[in-house]
Amino acid sequence: MKDYLDKSLSAQDRAEALTDEMNIAEQASQLRFDSPEIERLGIPAYNWWNEGLHGLARSGVATMFPQAIGMAATFDTELVQRMGDITSTEARAKYNEYTKYGDRDIYKGLTIWAPNINIFRDPRWGRGHETYGEDPFLTAECGKAYVRGLQGDGKVLKTAACAKHMAVHSGPEDLRHGFNAVASPKDMEETYLPAFEALVKEAKVESVMGAYNRVNGEAACANTFFMKKLNEWEFDGYFVSDCWAIRDFHENHGLTKSPIESVALALKAGCDVNCGCTYEHVLDAYEYGMISEEDISNACVHAMRTRIRLGMFDGGTEYDDIPYEIVACKEHKAVALECAEKSIVLLKNNGILPLGKNIKTIAVIGPNANSRAALEGNYNGTADRYNTFLSGLQDNFDGRVIYAEGCHLYKDRMSGLAMENDRIAEAVAAAKHSDAAILCLGLDATIEGEEGDTGNEFSSGDKKDLRLPMSQRILLEEVKKVGKPVIVVCAAGSALNIEQDVDALIHAWYPGSEGGIALAEILLGKVSPSGKLPVTFYKTADELPEFTDYSMKNRTYRYTDTNILYPFGYGLTYSRVICSELKYVNGETVVKVFNEGDRDTEDVIQIYIKDSCECAVPRHSLCGFKRISLKAGETATVTIPISERAFTSVDENGERKVRSECFTLYAGTHQPDKLSEELDGSGCLSTEIVYKR
């Protein structure tokens, strides 16, 4: 008999041996997210549910990084991986400490349900800020990096990452429990699946989570098409349902008539672990003959295999001695600051930035100026110190800082007994007595987020349109009337259309606990902004397809060039990096770059490809990128690999293959479109290549 404690055996063999030691009731109990102790086998209780989209979440103090959409704006996979490594380090440190006290509660385990690699196809989706944006390639590259950071490269998994939510899932939030997302084979292969495939095949992600909605008629958590894909990709981790999603089978989707039937549908399809309560009926389904003992034991093996890979049943793993003191340490927060600095996107600048020495007094105005929530996003931990936009400027600006809240985030007054717009006069006064106004506007997770999140005020977390709340629009207009320079800083996880008649416009996302310091450094010229948009900013939601339409037609930069306010990949710096030569040699693009400005800066070299075949995407696709650092006047040569996948196209049947020999490659600090060139003031290089396998 094989011994499940024998470390010389594979995790699969050990998991099978351990499962064989259990009776069927014990096996069934381990498929719940809150799996109980099996004392006779030395298996402690374990709660599978932990979160860590941008730092360890919901477990008290931890290092708080920018929300995922902000990390995508860095276009820096090495930095994303460092964030993942720090997140897993802090998860291990807390796990090590908590288990000493027998605390095995929710949000304290080693199975981290992140990253969210859904495609942010529509700017109205409230959860879009949890993702890496609208592009499958950027999403896959960031997702792989985060998985590698979370899982490490040790003898055991540092933590177990999770690719969620497979796979056609991006709103509407208020319909998700009964909604059927319809995606064509082409859209499925061209847009919705590539990141999941990359994380499974290349990053060896340990877990995949299903979604709430149906996809092409089948529940996402019991979807035969998805399960077939995972088998084709040789996925050997565990599959977990979204939380209480299996309950939706009978309560909302009408796919089954009872919890017992829902158990059978999910378990037989391949859903191993249930986040929710429906798998409490596993034994009932077994007794009714709806599932077999093999169905239960197979799922149990998958769950135990992950716990064995994490070293949970073996003492003395390489991560057992990570000390509690490392949580939110100075070194980790320094990385969070670097992430915030690189994530912030400068969208407009008439020359007011960086602030000159003639600016002696600044007014910091707005509902997000001193807001902790504007730093956090959702699925967040708690910072031990929050550097808000206001405090960051107070601590770093040498002159006078005058503060006025100006308005509520979305209500028409701050005090219930006051008249409408009760803080406008204070904001106007602050602006009049300053040399420039820093207007901190935007949203937070009380407005955009997940359906069911406490506090979402509008459309179950989705946005109705792309405008600021009315209270903020009024504030902006009144401050502009003062006639002083106005710099708008928008904290939001998605595209907004903000009044263009301002001197400078910054999109700060939800930048984490160090966001205020990063903003101050950029405004004062200590750091050049270098973030790039990972999503398209549209002019209006009125010209977008219906929110419930999952076709990619007329969505994202690959499929439309109309209704665009700021393009995907766009972002200014305080200098100007020019691409002067472009070559394609042996699977790599070689780009010569020059910083012709008078300031040191970082920037992102972006490579796009255009296929000549009929079934290619209508425009061009990102196929490579690299963040670079250049001193003023410096020249460098940048090499960026291009995978064979970039040369493939997808037909209407969802078949991907190389169909062309003739392609156009583009290189620049933005995508090769007319609007980007107008906004940035520079063009892209291009070269025609013949590709042969």
C-alpha positions in Angstrom: 0.0 0.0 0.0 1.3 3.5 -0.9 1.8 5.8 2.1 0.4 9.3 1.6 3.2 10.6 3.8 5.9 9.2 1.6 7.5 12.3 0.1 9.3 10.2 -2.6 5.9 9.6 -4.3 4.3 12.1 -6.6 1.6 14.4 -5.4 -0.9 12.4 -7.5 0.1 9.1 -5.9 0.1 10.5 -2.4 -3.3 12.1 -3.0 -4.7 8.8 -4.2 -3.3 7.0 -1.2 -4.7 9.6 1.2 -8.2 9.5 -0.5 -8.1 5.7 -0.3 -7.7 6.0 3.5 -11.0 8.0 3.8 -14.5 6.6 3.8 -16.9 8.2 1.4 -18.4 10.6 3.9 -14.9 11.9 4.7 -14.1 12.3 1.0 -17.3 14.2 0.4 -16.6 16.5 3.4 -13.3 17.6 1.7 -15.1 19.0 -1.3 -16.6 21.9 0.7 -14.6 25.1 0.8 -14.8 24.9 4.6 -13.6 21.3 4.7 -13.5 19.9 8.3 -10.8 18.1 10.2 -10.3 14.3 9.8 -8.6 13.7 13.1 -7.8 10.1 12.6 -5.8 10.8 9.4 -4.1 13.9 10.8 -5.9 16.2 8.3 -6.6 19.6 9.8 -9.6 21.7 8.9 -9.0 23.9 6.0 -10.8 26.8 4.4 -10.0 27.0 0.7 -11.3 30.6 0.3 -8.6 33.2 0.3 -8.2 36.3 -1.8 -5.2 38.3 -3.1 -5.8 40.3 -6.3 -3.4 43.0 -5.4 -1.9 42.0 -2.1 -3.2 39.6 0.5 -6.9 40.5 1.1 -9.5 40.3 3.8 -7.1 39.1 6.5 -6.1 42.2 8.3 -3.0 44.2 7.6 -1.0 43.5 4.4 0.9 45.4 1.8 -1.6 47.0 -0.5 -0.6 47.3 -4.2 -2.5 49.1 -7.0 -5.6 47.3 -8.1 -5.1 44.8 -10.9 -6.1 47.2 -13.7 -3.4 49.6 -12.4 -0.9 46.9 -12.5 -1.8 46.2 -16.1 -1.2 49.9 -16.8 2.5 49.4 -15.8 3.0 47.0 -18.7 5.7 45.5 -16.5 5.4 41.7 -16.0 8.5 41.6 -13.8 6.8 44.0 -11.4 3.6 42.0 -11.5 5.5 38.9 -10.6 7.2 40.7 -7.7 3.8 41.8 -6.4 2.7 38.1 -6.6 5.8 37.0 -4.7 5.2 39.5 -1.9 1.6 38.6 -1.7 2.4 34.9 -1.3 5.2 35.7 1.2 2.8 37.6 3.4 0.1 34.8 3.0 2.7 32.3 4.2 3.8 34.5 7.1 0.2 34.8 8.3 -0.6 31.2 7.7 2.4 30.1 9.7 1.4 32.3 12.6 -2.4 31.7 12.5 -2.0 27.9 12.5 0.0 28.1 15.7 -3.2 29.3 17.4 -5.4 26.8 15.6 -7.0 29.6 13.5 -8.0 28.0 10.2 -10.7 30.5 9.3 -11.7 31.9 5.9 -9.1 34.2 4.2 -6.2 32.5 6.1 -5.3 29.7 3.8 -2.8 29.2 1.0 -5.2 28.8 -1.9 -5.4 32.3 -3.3 -8.3 32.9 -5.6 -6.5 35.2 -8.0 -5.8 36.5 -10.6 -9.0 37.6 -12.4 -8.2 37.2 -16.1 -11.6 37.9 -17.5 -11.6 40.3 -20.5 -12.7 43.8 -19.6 -14.8 44.1 -22.8 -17.2 46.8 -21.6 -16.3 49.8 -19.5 -19.7 49.7 -17.7 -18.7 46.4 -15.9 -18.2 47.2 -12.3 -15.6 44.4 -11.7 -13.4 45.4 -14.6 -10.9 46.9 -12.3 -10.1 43.4 -10.9 -8.8 42.4 -14.4 -5.7 43.2 -16.5 -7.8 45.0 -19.1 -9.3 44.4 -22.6 -6.4 42.7 -24.4 -5.9 38.9 -24.3 -2.2 39.2 -24.8 -1.6 41.7 -22.0 -4.0 39.8 -19.8 -2.1 36.6 -20.4 1.3 38.1 -19.8 0.3 39.8 -16.6 -1.7 36.7 -15.4 1.2 34.4 -16.0 3.6 36.7 -14.1 1.2 36.9 -11.1 0.7 33.2 -11.0 4.5 32.6 -11.0 4.9 35.1 -8.2 2.2 33.5 -6.1 3.2 29.9 -6.7 7.0 30.4 -6.6 9.6 27.9 -7.9 10.3 25.9 -4.7 9.9 22.3 -3.8 6.3 22.9 -2.8 3.9 25.6 -3.9 4.4 28.8 -2.0 0.6 29.5 -2.5 -1.8 28.1 -5.1 -3.0 30.6 -7.6 -6.4 30.5 -9.3 -7.4 31.6 -12.8 -10.9 33.1 -12.7 -13.7 33.2 -13.8 -13.7 30.8 -16.7 -14.3 32.3 -19.1 -17.0 34.4 -20.7 -17.8 36.6 -17.7 -17.9 40.4 -17.6 -21.3 41.5 -16.6 -24.0 42.7 -16.2 -23.6 42.1 -12.5 -27.3 42.3 -11.7 -28.1 39.5 -14.2 -25.1 37.2 -13.6 -27.0 34.6 -11.5 -29.4 33.7 -14.3 -27.7 35.2 -17.4 -26.6 33.3 -20.5 -23.6 34.8 -22.2 -23.5 33.8 -25.9 -20.1 33.8 -27.5 -19.2 32.6 -31.0 -16.5 30.0 -31.5 -14.3 32.8 -33.0 -14.7 35.2 -30.1 -14.2 32.3 -27.7 -10.8 31.4 -29.2 -9.7 34.9 -30.3 -10.6 36.7 -27.1 -12.1 34.9 -24.1 -10.0 31.7 -23.8 -6.3 32.7 -24.6 -5.4 33.9 -21.2 -6.8 30.8 -19.5 -4.9 28.6 -21.9 -1.7 30.5 -21.2 -2.0 30.3 -17.5 -2.8 26.6 -17.6 -0.2 25.6 -20.1 2.6 28.0 -19.5 2.3 29.1 -15.9 0.9 25.8 -14.6 -1.8 27.6 -12.5 -3.0 25.3 -9.8 -6.6 26.2 -9.9 -9.4 27.4 -12.2 -12.6 28.9 -11.0 -15.9 28.9 -12.9 -18.3 31.9 -13.2 -21.9 32.5 -12.1 -23.4 32.8 -15.5 -24.2 30.3 -18.2 -22.1 30.3 -21.4 -23.8 29.2 -24.5 -26.5 27.5 -22.5 -24.3 25.6 -20.1 -23.5 26.6 -16.5 -19.9 28.0 -16.4 -19.2 25.8 -13.4 -20.4 22.6 -15.2 -19.5 23.5 -18.8 -18.6 20.6 -20.9 -16.8 22.8 -23.5 -14.7 24.4 -20.8 -13.9 21.1 -19.1 -12.9 19.7 -22.5 -10.5 22.6 -23.1 -8.9 22.1 -19.7 -8.3 18.5 -20.5 -6.8 19.4 -23.9 -4.5 21.9 -22.0 -3.5 19.1 -19.6 -4.7 21.0 -16.5 -4.0 18.9 -13.4 -5.0 21.2 -10.6 -8.4 21.6 -8.9 -11.5 23.3 -10.3 -13.6 25.4 -7.9 -17.0 27.0 -8.3 -17.6 30.7 -7.8 -19.2 31.2 -4.4 -22.7 29.9 -4.3 -22.7 29.6 -8.1 -23.9 26.0 -8.0 -26.9 27.1 -6.1 -27.8 29.2 -9.1 -28.2 26.0 -11.2 -31.6 25.3 -9.5 -32.5 28.7 -8.1 -31.9 30.9 -11.1 -30.7 29.1 -14.3 -33.4 26.5 -14.2 -30.9 23.8 -15.2 -31.8 21.5 -12.3 -34.7 21.2 -9.9 -32.9 20.7 -6.6 -29.6 21.1 -4.8 -29.1 17.3 -5.2 -29.4 17.6 -8.9 -27.1 20.6 -9.0 -24.5 18.6 -7.1 -24.7 15.8 -9.6 -24.4 18.2 -12.6 -21.4 20.0 -11.2 -19.4 17.1 -9.7 -19.8 14.9 -12.8 -18.8 17.7 -15.0 -15.5 18.2 -13.1 -16.1 20.8 -10.4 -14.0 19.5 -7.5 -14.5 22.1 -4.8 -17.7 24.0 -4.0 -17.4 27.5 -2.7 -20.9 27.7 -1.2 -23.2 25.2 0.5 -24.6 23.0 -2.2 -21.9 20.2 -1.8 -23.4 19.6 1.6 -25.7 17.4 -0.4 -23.0 15.2 -2.0 -23.9 12.2 0.0 -27.6 12.7 -0.8 -26.7 12.7 -4.5 -24.7 9.5 -4.0 -27.5 7.7 -2.1 -29.9 8.6 -4.9 -27.5 7.1 -7.5 -27.0 10.4 -9.3 -23.2 10.3 -8.8 -20.8 7.4 -8.2 -18.2 6.8 -5.6 -15.6 7.4 -8.3 -17.0 10.9 -9.0 -16.5 11.8 -5.3 -13.1 10.2 -5.0 -11.7 11.8 -8.2 -12.6 15.3 -6.9 -11.2 14.4 -3.5 -7.9 13.3 -5.1 -7.7 16.7 -6.9 -8.2 18.6 -3.7 -5.8 16.5 -1.7 -3.2 16.8 -4.5 -3.2 20.6 -4.2 -2.9 20.5 -0.4 0.0 18.0 -0.7 1.7 20.3 -3.3 1.4 23.1 -0.7 3.3 20.9 1.8 0.4 21.0 4.2 0.9 17.5 5.5 4.7 17.7 5.7 6.6 19.5 8.3 9.7 21.6 7.6 8.8 23.1 4.2 11.0 25.8 2.8 8.3 28.4 3.7 7.5 27.4 7.2 10.0 29.9 8.7 8.8 33.0 7.0 8.3 35.4 9.9 5.2 37.4 10.7 7.3 40.6 10.9 7.7 40.6 7.1 4.0 41.5 6.6 3.7 45.1 5.4 7.5 45.7 6.0 9.3 48.7 4.6 10.8 46.7 1.7 7.4 45.5 0.6 5.8 48.9 0.7 8.7 50.3 -1.4 7.6 47.9 -4.1 4.0 49.0 -3.7 5.2 52.6 -4.2 7.1 51.6 -7.4 4.0 49.9 -8.7 1.9 53.0 -8.0 4.4 55.3 -9.7 4.4 53.1 -12.9 0.7 52.6 -13.0 -0.4 56.2 -13.1 -1.4 57.4 -16.6 -1.0 61.0 -17.7 -3.7 61.6 -20.3 -3.4 65.3 -20.9 -0.8 68.0 -20.1 -0.7 71.5 -21.5 2.7 72.1 -19.9 1.4 72.8 -16.3 3.1 69.5 -15.1 5.3 69.0 -13.5 4.4 71.9 -11.2 6.9 74.7 -11.4 8.6 76.7 -8.6 6.2 79.5 -9.3 3.4 77.4 -7.7 3.6 78.3 -4.0 0.1 77.4 -2.9 -2.0 74.5 -4.2 -5.7 73.7 -3.5 -6.3 70.0 -3.1 -10.0 69.5 -3.7 -12.5 66.7 -4.2 -14.2 63.7 -2.6 -11.2 61.4 -3.4 -8.6 63.8 -2.1 -8.4 62.3 1.4 -10.2 59.1 0.6 -8.8 55.7 1.7 -11.4 53.9 -0.4 -10.0 55.7 -3.5 -6.7 53.9 -2.8 -8.2 50.4 -2.2 -10.4 49.2 -5.0 -12.0 45.9 -3.9 -10.7 42.5 -2.9 -8.2 44.4 -0.8 -6.4 44.1 2.5 -5.9 46.7 5.1 -2.9 49.0 5.0 -1.1 49.9 8.2 -0.9 53.4 6.8 -2.8 55.1 4.0 -1.0 57.8 2.0 -4.0 59.6 0.4 -3.6 62.1 -2.4 -3.9 64.9 0.1 -1.4 63.5 2.6 1.0 62.7 -0.1 1.0 66.3 -1.3 1.1 67.7 2.3 4.1 65.6 3.1 6.0 66.4 -0.2 5.0 69.8 -1.4 7.2 72.6 0.0 4.5 75.3 -0.2 1.0 75.7 1.3 -1.7 73.1 0.8 -5.3 74.2 1.2 -7.8 71.3 1.4 -11.5 71.3 0.6 -13.7 68.2 0.1 -15.9 70.0 -2.3 -18.7 67.5 -2.6 -19.8 64.0 -1.7 -18.7 61.2 -4.0 -22.2 61.0 -5.5 -24.8 62.6 -3.2 -25.9 66.2 -3.8 -24.8 67.4 -0.3 -22.5 66.4 2.5 -24.8 67.2 5.3 -28.3 65.9 5.4 -29.6 69.2 6.8 -27.8 71.4 4.3 -28.8 72.7 0.9 -27.6 71.1 -2.3 -23.9 71.6 -3.1 -23.1 72.6 0.4 -19.3 72.4 0.1 -18.9 74.1 -3.3 -18.3 77.6 -1.7 -15.4 76.2 0.3 -13.9 74.5 -2.8 -14.2 77.8 -4.8 -12.5 79.7 -2.0 -9.7 77.2 -1.8 -9.1 77.5 -5.5 -9.2 81.3 -5.5 -6.5 81.4 -2.8 -4.2 79.0 -4.6 -1.9 79.1 -7.6 -3.3 75.8 -9.0 -6.1 73.4 -8.1 -5.6 69.6 -7.8 -9.1 68.3 -8.3 -9.3 64.7 -7.0 -12.4 63.1 -8.6 -13.6 59.7 -9.7 -15.2 56.6 -8.2 -14.5 54.0 -5.6 -15.8 50.4 -4.9 -19.0 51.8 -3.4 -19.9 52.7 -6.9 -18.1 50.3 -9.2 -17.6 46.7 -8.0 -19.2 43.3 -7.5 -22.9 42.7 -7.3 -23.6 42.2 -3.6 -20.7 44.2 -2.4 -21.7 46.3 0.6 -22.4 49.8 -0.5 -22.6 49.6 -4.3 -25.1 52.3 -5.0 -25.6 52.0 -8.8 -26.7 49.1 -11.0 -25.3 46.4 -8.6 -21.8 47.7 -9.1 -21.9 48.4 -12.8 -21.8 51.9 -14.2 -24.8 53.3 -16.0 -22.7 55.6 -18.2 -19.1 57.0 -18.5 -19.7 60.3 -16.7 -18.7 61.4 -13.3 -21.5 61.5 -10.7 -23.4 64.8 -11.0 -22.1 66.1 -7.7 -18.5 66.0 -9.1 -19.5 67.4 -12.5 -20.9 70.5 -10.7 -17.7 70.8 -8.6 -15.5 70.6 -11.6 -17.4 73.3 -13.5 -17.4 75.7 -10.4 -13.7 75.3 -9.8 -12.9 75.9 -13.5 -14.8 79.2 -13.3 -12.2 80.5 -10.8 -9.7 80.7 -13.7 -6.7 79.1 -11.9 -4.9 76.1 -13.5 -6.9 72.9 -12.9 -5.3 69.5 -12.7 -7.8 66.6 -12.5 -6.7 63.4 -10.8 -9.2 60.6 -11.4 -9.2 57.6 -9.1 -11.3 54.9 -10.9 -10.9 51.4 -12.1 -12.4 52.0 -15.5 -12.9 54.4 -18.4 -14.5 57.7 -17.6 -15.2 60.7 -19.9 -14.1 63.7 -17.9 -14.4 67.3 -19.1 -11.5 67.9 -21.5 -11.1 71.7 -20.9 -8.6 71.3 -18.0 -4.9 71.9 -17.9 -3.9 68.3 -17.1 -5.7 65.0 -16.6 -4.3 62.1 -14.7 -5.8 58.6 -14.3 -4.6 57.1 -11.0 -6.7 53.9 -10.9 -7.0 52.6 -7.3 -3.2 53.0 -6.6 -2.8 51.2 -3.2 -1.6 52.5 0.1 1.3 54.4 -1.4 -0.8 56.1 -4.1 -0.6 59.6 -2.5 3.2 59.5 -2.4 3.3 58.3 -6.1 1.0 61.1 -7.2 3.0 63.8 -5.4 6.2 62.5 -6.9 4.7 62.8 -10.4 3.0 66.2 -9.9 6.2 67.6 -8.5 8.4 66.1 -11.2 10.4 63.7 -9.0 9.1 60.9 -11.2 8.0 61.0 -14.8 4.6 59.4 -15.4 4.9 56.2 -17.5 1.6 54.2 -17.3 -0.3 53.2 -20.4 -4.0 52.5 -20.7 -4.9 48.8 -20.6 -8.4 49.6 -21.8 -10.0 51.9 -24.3 -11.5 55.1 -23.0 -14.7 55.8 -25.0 -16.5 59.1 -25.5 -19.9 57.8 -24.6 -21.6 54.6 -23.5 -24.5 55.4 -25.9 -22.6 54.3 -28.9 -21.4 51.0 -27.3 -23.1 47.7 -28.2 -25.7 46.4 -25.7 -24.0 45.5 -22.4 -25.5 42.0 -22.6 -24.0 41.4 -26.1 -20.8 39.4 -25.7 -19.8 39.7 -29.4 -16.5 41.5 -29.7 -17.8 43.5 -32.7 -17.3 47.2 -32.1 -15.6 46.6 -28.8 -12.0 47.3 -27.7 -9.2 48.6 -29.8 -8.9 45.5 -31.9 -12.4 45.8 -33.3 -13.3 49.5 -33.4 -11.7 52.9 -34.1 -14.9 55.0 -33.4 -16.2 56.6 -30.3 -12.6 56.7 -28.9 -11.6 59.3 -26.3 -8.2 57.9 -25.3 -6.9 54.8 -27.0 -5.6 51.5 -25.5 -1.8 51.7 -24.9 -1.8 55.5 -24.7 -0.1 57.5 -21.9 2.2 60.6 -21.8 5.5 61.1 -20.0 7.5 64.2 -19.2 9.9 63.5 -22.0 9.6 62.0 -25.5 10.9 58.6 -26.5 11.2 58.0 -30.2 11.5 54.7 -32.1 14.0 55.2 -34.9 14.6 51.7 -36.3 12.6 48.5 -36.5 13.8 45.1 -37.6 12.4 41.6 -37.3 15.1 39.0 -36.9 14.7 35.3 -35.9 11.4 35.7 -34.0 12.4 38.9 -32.3 11.7 42.6 -33.0 14.7 44.8 -32.6 13.8 48.5 -32.0 16.2 51.4 -31.6 14.9 54.0 -29.2 15.9 57.5 -28.3 14.9 59.8 -25.4 15.0 63.2 -27.2 13.6 65.1 -24.3 15.4 66.8 -21.4 14.1 64.5 -18.6 14.9 60.9 -17.6 11.9 58.7 -18.0 10.5 55.3 -18.3 8.3 54.3 -21.2 6.7 51.2 -22.8 7.7 50.1 -26.2 4.7 48.4 -27.8 4.7 45.9 -30.7 1.5 45.4 -32.7 0.9 43.1 -35.6 -1.6 43.2 -38.5 -2.4 40.1 -40.4 -3.4 40.2 -44.1 -5.8 37.3 -44.0 -9.6 37.8 -44.1 -10.4 36.2 -40.7 -7.8 38.3 -38.8 -9.0 40.9 -36.3 -10.2 44.0 -38.2 -7.4 46.2 -36.9 -4.1 45.2 -35.2 -3.2 43.3 -32.0 -0.6 43.8 -29.3 2.0 41.0 -29.6 4.9 42.3 -27.5 5.9 45.0 -25.1 8.8 46.1 -22.9 9.1 48.7 -20.2 12.4 50.7 -20.6 14.2 53.4 -18.7 16.2 56.1 -20.5 18.1 59.1 -19.4 17.7 62.3 -21.2 19.4 62.1 -24.6 20.1 58.3 -24.2 19.8 55.8 -27.1 19.2 52.1 -26.6 18.3 49.0 -28.6 15.4 47.0 -27.3 14.7 43.4 -28.2 11.2 42.0 -27.8 10.4 38.4 -28.7 7.3 37.6 -30.8 5.7 34.2 -30.4 4.4 32.1 -33.2 0.9 32.5 -31.8 1.0 36.2 -32.9 1.0 35.1 -36.5 -2.1 32.9 -36.2 -5.7 33.9 -37.0 -9.0 32.4 -35.9 -11.8 31.5 -38.3 -15.5 31.5 -37.7 -15.3 27.9 -36.5 -12.8 28.8 -33.8 -9.9 27.2 -35.5 -6.6 28.9 -34.9 -3.7 28.6 -37.3 -1.2 30.5 -39.4 -2.9 31.4 -42.6 -0.7 34.2 -44.0 2.9 34.9 -44.9 2.6 38.7 -45.1 2.3 40.7 -41.9 2.9 44.3 -40.8 4.7 44.9 -37.5 4.5 48.2 -35.7 6.6 49.6 -33.0 6.0 52.7 -30.9 5.2 54.0 -27.4 1.5 53.6 -28.3 -0.6 51.7 -30.8 -0.4 52.6 -34.5 -3.6 54.6 -34.8 -4.2 58.2 -35.9 -5.7 59.4 -32.6 -2.8 58.0 -30.6 -0.3 59.8 -32.9 -2.3 63.1 -32.6 -2.5 62.9 -28.8 1.1 61.8 -28.3 2.7 63.8 -31.1 4.7 60.9 -32.4 4.2 58.1 -34.9 4.9 54.4 -35.0 7.5 52.6 -37.1 6.3 49.8 -39.3 7.8 47.0 -41.4 6.4 44.4 -43.7 7.6 40.9 -43.0 7.2 37.5 -44.6 6.7 34.8 -41.9 7.3 31.2 -42.6 7.2 28.5 -40.0 
